[in-house]
Amino acid sequence: MLDKTIDPSNDTFTAVDRGVNFIQQHEEFKLVPVLVGLLAQGEPVSVERLASEGGWPEDEVRADLARHPSVEWDDQGRIAGFGLTLRPTPHRFEFDGKTVYGWCASDALSFPVLLEKPGIVSSTCPVTGQTIRVEVTPKAAVQVDPPGAVVSSVRPTGRVKDVRAQICGLGHFFSSREAASAWLAEYPDGFLHSVAEDFEVHRQVLAELGWTK
């Protein structure tokens, strides 16, 4: 057993608190649930539409997005990705005949909760090359292959300047705890969750934030 692994019987609520605190440090993340729903329709989203759907001033939305240089834009100035992206990454969520992508493993596991859609999350272990496949509903990760797959994450206590570069780029699916050992040695302040634990932590985080029903 590796250190820094979440034990759901003892530390789940600590992990939830950590996730909620991190998101609350970034006021601009309020855009995420609305933007995820719009992007999941399969087309880039204009700032004007995002502002209108969320009930925010357009200038405020532009300022919020400008805080993160990794926000993806198309050639028409529309948003193509912020957490959920229309551009391929290793982390896929397939639902209703559509495929969208996550900036990190935990993002992909959050999409069925935010969208209230069952589907399949899949990715590739960066160490072994093995495919990880997760059958998900809005309430649970119901089947994981391979069963011993884990998710890596880092959760600072304060703000970050670029969430994709500093956080999402470190969030992977690994085929086993052993495969993740080098990652944990490189990022000793990071955490490993089983896939089911990671799903449940983020489901609770989203509920605490009021982003789900």
Steps between C-alpha positions, in 0.01 A plus 500: 500500500636838400501803725271792416217269394146599590335250734125553444412365844702773672599782267232544235359810665847647533545449125161660434587799717830536317326497162232749604759733648711489184207587275380777731841665467415553132186710464517457123428128534135596543494491118575129490160332548331724242788477255525121532132467413537723195822345370355150542257587222798462268582852381723782629318757711508876453574718801171678434304176524682387813432833666134491401447140617671567830347841566839673527624823340698422186798708615513299823502171311782619273702609803438166672618304197805722455631386840587160352728501195416140412136575414456370145359724227402434140579730209167679548579599858273237651589282799600146401621377836517578870507177703281333238649539154394412148863438407636148557690424820579159654186525719173432316137495604259332259126547546191518278713431192728797576861522616646783706834523675636605838809697587568239770375165623285652775338737250388206288357324805309816593321538166232232559414678826489850351313387188281245680586247231629143525777397267854370465815674621819370344866591501847347466751438776803721423735234643369165376298613198205296628150630429291591803126475444240614751125451473344798678161633599428837664517320835789254481787343313331164459771303320874565466737311272763428619354490851821625661518821296569822692474873439773751584432856615654804663289747697681815619339704776517830311447645155693389194577709194429233242276216610574280201877526522528488879216262592339320209828403337575286805166319515537159332344157500756233588433131449614416856652651813831350399486678165437827685793461740745711297239777469448504876874510561526802269197673657513402869225750586269335250231241562388169354136393507344187368273587209189445712641718779592779259154493347331515840724779630423717199130412505488627857706809414257592222205446732658717772552777245138480389600410147280189487145421599 
